[in-house]
């Protein structure tokens, strides 16, 4: 993992809350672009920093996270299901 990926991990909870379903691009440990697609985010980030390779991610939404967690529990032989509620 590079520094941008570690930044995404550190701020993942905040990113998921603010930008569900959006694509983000991170350069120099800073959020450089938010868009509807990873291609869009990467293009914006490369315009600002042409010599850098951005870390680009489509941010999972609430349903995506529930599916991921349910899959994880199922793959670990755990029959519990995860449900999210809005707070």
Beta strands, then each sheet from edge to edge (+ up, - down):
strand 1: 23-27
strand 2: 30-35
strand 3: 55-58
sheet 1: 2+ 1- 3+
end
